[in-house]
Amino acid sequence: MSESWNKRTQAVHGGIRRSQYNEVSEAIYLTQGFVYENAEQAEARFLECGPDEFIYARYGNPTVSMFEQRIAALEGAEDAFATASGMAAVNGALTSMLKAGDHIVSAKALFGSCLYIVENILTRFGVDVTFVDGTNLDEWKEAIRPDTKAVFFESMSNPTLEVIDISAVADLAHAVGAQVIVDNVFSTPVFSRAIEQGADVVIYSATKHIDGQGRALGGVIIGTKDFIRGTVEPYLKHTGGALSPFNAWIMLKGLETMALRVNAQAETAQMVAESLEGHGALERTLYPGLKSHAQSALVQTQLGGKGGTVLSLDIKGGKEAAFAFLNALTIPVISNNLGDAKSIATHPATTTHQRLSDEQKDELGITPGLIRLSIGLEDAADLLADIKRALDVSQR
């Protein structure tokens, strides 16, 4: 494997581990444990496990290891640890490094489950949390203290698609020795260069664009070898958030086509957003690729001008109109995943973010009329026509 390979080549060939049969497609090692030739070998492996040695599937597995090595190479990182889900990755990255009395600064705009971990679980165990508007660098400056242990944010927020300046926040955090932990799902591994831009730890829900076909749960934590093997691995191998070998194989297959899928989805998302901006049924069209987006200039430098695969539509008429829109769609399905080959429509206020108070929703811009629309691989003209027809229905 060459470190000079570009992302698409890394996504196909990175981390290959072939058996004695030299198979083309990666092997699935469906085993919970591994046999030792003798007692001395077992003792030695438990003392120190080599790079091509395994003990128990909760600790590591050849198929899982291939996925970890491939995604780490893709991100330009030293190592990775795969987890059972994206939320297991968020929880594992944060909980493994924090203890009672530590201070972290987090953006307010988070996916509901991420917010629950930061707001409820970490604070329950004595971690001091300060929330900020992630797009306001002055708030980051004021909140980050000399004793701050870490900062945490979604590089592109769910569902209002705010884009946070990774480099600028990283500079502030690193000035006091704090770690920068970035949930990078909406930015995707295809468009983001988060580690190059200053992130110490990058988290993905592999369920989203990496699988990208609605088949399996998975997550991954990416960072330095010291952090992954010295901090994350001891925590996760004892608490059990391991990725199954079969799901790891699915993720490996997903990585092979990810760039093709995500680029096609983003191209359609850009077209749909541009076509719908200013539509009479909409209060707002939110998409990072639009020139009207509040962080449009940052999108150019941080994401190469790519707005991603998700847009949000704020429909006039509130919840009733939003539900009428959802129920009128014939191509996008109503569900709560994203980054899928199928277009997916979600009403965040009553699903993914329903546990937030009305005040929190108002503060984050999650209105009763807001629809999060994850763009799939359908024909772009068919999709746009269906969305426009459903918007017309929503206003009757």
C-alpha positions, 0 to 999 in steps of 0.5 A: 500500500502506498501513502501517496495514493489518492482517496479513491485508490485508498478506499479500494485497496487500503488495509488489504489482508489476504489469506493463503488463498489470495482472494480478491474480495476481502474475507469475512472472519466470522469467529469470536475467538482464536486458537493458540498453538500452545499455552506459551503462545497464549500467555505471550499474546495476552502480554503483547498482541502483535500487528497480525495477532488476535485474541478475541473478536471484542478486541479485534478481528482480521476483517475489522482490522482491514476496515480500520486500516482502510478508513485510517489511510483514507483520512490520513490518520495513523489508526482507527477503532471500529465500533458497533454504531456511530453513537458507540463511536461518539460515546467511546471517543468522549468517555474513554478520554474524560473523567470527573472534573474535566472540562469540555466545550461543545457546540450546541447544534448536535444530533439528539443522541450526541447531545444526550451523551454530552448533556446528560451522560458526561455531566452525570459523571462529573464532566463540566460542559460549556455549550457554544454557538459553534459558528461563533469564534468569539464564543469558543474563545470565551469558553475555552479555558486553560484547563479545557480537556477537549472540544467537540462539534459536528463539522456540519450540524444536523439538521440545520447544516451550519459549518464550523471552522475546523482550523480556527477552533483547532487553533484555539483548542490546541493553544491550551492543549485541548483535543479536537474531536469532530463528528464528521458524518455530514461532511463525509470522508469524501469531501472533508480533510478534517485531520489535515485541518486540525482535528485530533479525533474524527468520528463517523457513523459508518451506517451513513455514507460508508455503507450508504445502502441501508444495510448495517450499523457501524461506527469508527473513531480515527486518530493517532496510534497513541490515542486509539490504542492507548485510550480508546481500545482499552475502554472499548474492548472492555465495555463491548462496543465492537463492530461485527466482522460481517458489518465490517465486511459490508463497510469495506465493500461500501468504501469501494463505491463511496466516492462515486455515490457521494459525488453523485448525491452531492451533485443532485443535492446542489441541483435540487437546492438551487432549483428550490431556493426561493420556492413559494412554499418555503421559508428557507432552503438550507444547503451549504453549497448555496451562495446564500448559505451563512458559511458559504466562503468556509465551504469553499476552503474547508470542503472544496465547495462541496455542500454534501448530500443533505439539504433542509427545507423549511416549509411554510405552514409549520408541522401540518404542512410539513407532514402533508409534504412528507405524506405526498412524496413518492420517491423519498422514503420517510425514515431517519437515516441519511447518506443512503442510496435512497432519498430519505425525508425526516421531520427532525422536530418530531423524530431525531430532535423531539426530546429537545425543549421548544426553547432549544429547538427555537435556538437551533432553528429546528422549526415545526416546518423543517424537513431534512432531506438526504439525497439518494441516487435516483434520477435527479429530474424525477426527484426534483419533480416529486419534491416540487409536487409534494411542496404544492400539496403542502400548501393546499 
